[in-house]
Amino acid sequence: MPDTTTTPSAPAPRARVEPDAHSPSLFAHFVLQTANYEAVRDWYLTVLNAQVVYDRHDLCFLTYDDEHHRLAIRHVPGLRPPRPGSWGLHHLAYAYPTLRALLSTYLRLKNQGIRPYWTINHGPTLSFYYRDPDGTQIELQVDNFRTKEEAAAFFHGDDFAVNPVGIKLDPEALIRAYEAGVPEAELARRPRMAPGQTLDDMRPWETPA
């Protein structure tokens, strides 16, 4: 019989990612950490008329529109109320409409000496974390799922139960893969932790001041 095996064709390369200027498409979410978990969660549910997407009693995600979550709240026992003049904010996040826009923004900022201290595939998002001059953490992200229902399903999946942090990524390697034509669904898919790795291995390379 004739050999009907076909060799997969190489992916078509994309145009080179240039350091173009892109503005974020929306404000995605912010995160609070508190020792007063239930009271804070319930206050935001009331004030924002929000819904619970995920709640494991020390971490919850809330939303009030078509975004998979607008607010996350972390329970950290032992925290003290902030002193006058201090901030209670953990980080602010801004979303871009496409992976290309996020990568272009990364290059533009890098060319101006602004580099992320943490780049990670959380699962629902590919996220690059920066610090402003005051030390406030800013997350620039792109969604990995098309709908909030898909993101909510990921939150409730076994992989997220084991690893709610994510998998670190190399932004330069991500750009090379993108330009080589690797499908975006493949670039967005979060791998599992390698044998021997722990959540501590996935946390930032440096601790924000």
C-alpha positions, 0 to 999 in steps of 0.5 A: 500500500502507498505510504499516506503519512504526511509530514506536518508543515512548519508554522508560517512565521509572523511579522517581527514584534516591534516595540510599538506603543499600545494602550491597555484595553481595560482595567482588569482586577485588583487584589487585596490581602487581609486578616479580616477575610469574610468581612472584607469579602462580604463588603465588596460583594455588597458594595460592588453588587458582585458575584463569587467566582471562586472561594476556598476560604483563604482566597476568593475571586469576585466579578461584577461584569463580563470579566472572569474576576475584578477583585481577588481577596487573600486571607493572611492571618496576623496582618495588622492594620496599615499605619497612617500613610501606608497602602493596603493595595497588593497590585493593580492589573491592566489587560491588553486585547492581544498577546501581540500587544502585550509583547510589544508593550514589554519590548517598548518598556524594556527599551526604556529601561523598565523591566518586569520583576515577574513574568508568569502564566497564571493559567487564566492570564499571561502576566508581566509584573512591574513596580512603579517608582513608589513600589506599587505592583502593576500587572500587565496581562492578556487573557488566555481564555475566550470567556469568563466561564472557561476561566471559572472552570480553570479556577475549579480544576485540579491543576489550579487546586495544586498550583494557584500561583502559575508557571514562570515564563521567559518573555524573550523565549515567548516572543521568539515562539510567537514570531516563529508562528507557534499557535497562540493557544499553545503559547497560552496553555499553562504547563504543569510544574516539573517534578521536584518544583514547588510553589516557591519556585514559581514566585517572583525572582525578587521580592518587591520592596 
